[in-house]
Amino acid sequence: MENMDEKTMQAVMGLIMYGGDAKNNAMEAIQAAKRFDFEEAEKKLKSAQESLVCAHNSQTEMLTAEAQGKENTITLLMVHSQDHLMTSITFTDLAKEIVDLYKSLASE
């Protein structure tokens, strides 16, 4: 892609990849909670959080470069990567709440 240098492309792909991993782990956490396997659910939530940290690191690289004066052409891929990250954060937050809800149901 001509509009994006290699480092920016790696950061964008990191957002997409780690965001996707986070969302998948969050979904697996919900599925584990449905089976009342809370140990597995917590493990998956932890993995989701770790993926979000990696995604944030990719995003920080892009933000730092821009703050240092490097101009980036906004591409659909870049927008998609940011959307992917925000969706994954929201999904992971919601998964935590759903796991807690299943824990409450199991303790009744």
Buried (B, 14 or more C-beta within 10 A) or exposed (E): EEEBBEEBBBBBEBBBBBBBBBBBBBBBBBBBBEEEBBEBBBBBBEBBBBBBEBBBEBBEBBEEBEEEEEEBEEBEBBEBBBEBBEBBBEBBEEBBEBBEEBBEEEEE
